[in-house]
């Protein structure tokens, strides 16, 4: 019997296995982003909504914010944020609240208590929204 046969067979099998394995370069060309598998409890970002905040919220000295959901999934925020400033701003959902731009500043309307607003008139209230200390709006 010829001793070269097992060596030739082993080399042929090794070549066949190597030919069937994907090349490392092919993996780099797929442009596929690999990350952890999504879990059943993870919510997509688009599912975040503050639509339950729709309606009018009242602040001090005539200040208010009226939140209206818009057709594109965002919000229209009509605000009187101080004695001289009344405006309507486009808002979008974020994990922490509704983001909007006013006067060139990026701001966030977020859930708060009356005490957190720092406004004496709103103290003790629990169903409130605020932009910053001194600017808050509540529902009774």
N, C-alpha and C positions, 0 to 999 in steps of 0.2 A: 504494500500500500504506500502511496506517495504521501510524505509528511508535509508537503506544501499546501495540500488541500485545506486543512483547518485554518491555516494562516490566511490564505486567500479568501476563504469564506468570512472570517472575522473582519478583514479589511473591507470587504464588500458591504457587510452589514453596517460597519461604522460609517462608511460613506453614505449609505442609504439613510441612516438616522440623521446624519449631519445635513443632508440635503432637505429633509423634511422639517427640520427645526427652523423657526423664523429667525431671520437675521436681526441683530441688534439695531442696525441702521433702519430697518423697516419700522420698528417701534417708535423711533424718533420722528419719522415722517408722518405719523398719524395725526399729530396736533391734538391728541386726546388728553384731556386733563384728568388725572387720576387723583381721587381723594377718597375720604371715607364714604362708605355706602350710606345713603339716606336712611334715617330711622322713621318708623311709623309715627312717632310723636313730633317730628320736626315739621313746623308749619312753613309754607312758602312765604316769602316776603310780601307777596301781593295780598295774602290773607289778612294782613294787619289792617285794622280799620278802627276809626274813632267816630263812626257814623252815629253812635249813640249820643254823642255830644251835640248833635244838630239842635238848633234852636237858639234862643236868646239867653245870654248870661249877663248879669248886672253887676257893675262895680260901684265905686263911690262917685259922688258928684256928677251923675249923669253918664258915667263911663259905661260901655257895654261892648260885648262881642256877640255877633250873630253868625252862627255857623250854618252854612247851607251846603250839603253834598252836591257836587257837580257831576255832569254826565260822564266826564272822563275819569272818574274815580277819585278826584281830588276834592277840594273844598273851596268855597268862596267865604272869606272871613271879612265881614263888615264890622269895623271897629271904631269906636271913639276911645282912643287910648290915653288921651289927656284933654284938657280944656280946649286946645286949639287944633287937635289932629283927628280928623274923621277920614277914613279911607277904606277901600276894599282891596283885599290881598288874596292871592292864590295860595292855597295851602296843600300840602301833601302829607300822607301818613308816614310816620316813622315809628319805630318801636316805642319811643318815649312820649310821643304826642303828635301834634300837627306842626310841621315845619313851614315857615313862610318868610318872606323878605319884606321888610318895611324900612324905608329911608336908607337903603343900601346895606342894611344889617340883616344877617341871617338870624332868625329868632325861632323859638319853640314855644308853642302853647301846650302846656302840660297839666295833668291832674295835680291838684293841691288841696290843702285845707285852707280855711280862712286865716288861720294863725300863720301859715307859711307865707301868705301874701304880704304880711307885715302891715296890713291895713286894719286899723281899729274897728271900722264899721263892719268888716267881714270876720272879725275874730269870733271863734266858736262855731263857725259854719264848717260843714264837712264836705259838701259837694261843690267844689270850686275848680277853676282853671286859673293858671297864672302864666305870664310871660317872664316876669322878673319881680323881685321884691318891690312892692309899691305899685304893681300893675296886676290886678287880679279881678276875677269875675266869678260870681256864685249863683247857684240856684237854691231856692229855699226848700 
